[in-house]
Amino acid sequence: MTKQRWNTNDIEDQTGRVAIVTGANSGIGFEAAKALAEKGAHVIVASRNKQRGQQAVANIAKAAPQASVELMLLDLASLASVKEFVTDFTGRFDRLDLLLNNAGVMMPKQREETEDGFELQFGTNHLGHFAFTVQLLPLLVATEGSRVVNVSSNAQDLGQLNLDDLQWTERPFKRIASYSASKIANMLFTLELQRRLQDAGVSTIAAACHPGYTSTNLQRNSWLLRWLNPIFCMKPWQGALPTLYAAVSRDVEGGGYYGPNGFRHLRGYPAPDKPAEVSTDADAAKRLWELSEELTGVTAPSLA
């Protein structure tokens, strides 16, 4: 049973473990990276911005002088950057215990594209993390008890995922609907990844989470959210708790979804949550995986 007010004090010693946190230079990614480093894990701050990434590493080191933390550059809007990171990481490390796919973009003012020509939100929030995770799977599977945590959002309740127009080229672009679709994709990816891991009989599991209503840099493109944030939002340290819970709690189940336990799951402490119905379609999850392999050119290895 989930502890009523689970927090960072409940994280067990992480010494000897290796964790990657994408988008760890700010917000909940930074808080998750800091908490894991404070508990002894060697943490990779994966950031596309070198200066902000270096500042995050310095801030973690200041908060926890004993922390083992380093910066590695990663731009999830570039498949070349993803490949470069994976090559560098797998050449240096022989284990990966925790992969926290936290980075994302939220509601640009108009349709933009990644370096590879994908719609920015879908390309970064889903395809970038898909390519990243799939290429790291051999190392994850080789590490006993490893986990993949995909940070989704309760924004998945606000839309649909059109598998015939993932790039928003056949419809008028709607930034909220596009963001929602990318978060549905995060959940479907989690479910299909967990199915494949389970079928292979390995100890690695995949779980998803959401931060409720938390103030982060993601919301800078919405004047309404910027106005509401100081009044209603949780602070990033609390918004990071569902991510950390999904990463380390013994109560987490493969394919599970976790978020705050308060009113409408917007605030509170980590607890099991229920994803949107559209995010639980096993056939859609399988098709999205196949389309993602096609689009990225990254094929999943055998997990047996």
JOBELKA-V209371 format. One line per field, one symbol per residue. ss: DSSP state (2 for helix, 1 for strand, 0 for the rest). psi: psi as a letter, one per 40 degrees, with the letter a starting at -180 (. if undefined). burial: 1 if it has 9 or more other ideal C-beta (glycine too) atoms within 8 Angstrom, else 0. Layout:
ss=???
psi=???
burial=???
//
This chain:
ss=0000000222000000011111000022222222222200011111100222222222222220000111111000002222222222222200000111100000000000100000122222222222222222222222000011111002222200000000000000002222222222222222222222222200001111100001002222202222222222010222202222222200000000111100222000011100002222022222222222222200000000
psi=hhidfhadeehiheheihihhifeeiadddddddddddeeihhhhhiehddddddddddddddgdeihiihhhhheehddddddddddddedieihdhhhgdiiihgidihiiideeihddddddcddddddddeedddddehhfiihhhhaieeeeeaihheegdefeeihhhdddddddddddddddddddddddddefiehihiiiieaghhiedeeehddddddddddiiiddddedddddddeieehiheihiaieahffdiaiiiiihiiddeehddddddddddddddeehhhihe.
burial=0100010100100100111111111111111111111111111111110001111110111001001111111111111011101101110000111111111111110010011001111111111111111111101110100111111111110010101011010000101111111111111111111111100100011111111101110010010001011000110101111111111110010111111111001111111010110111010111111011101101010010
//
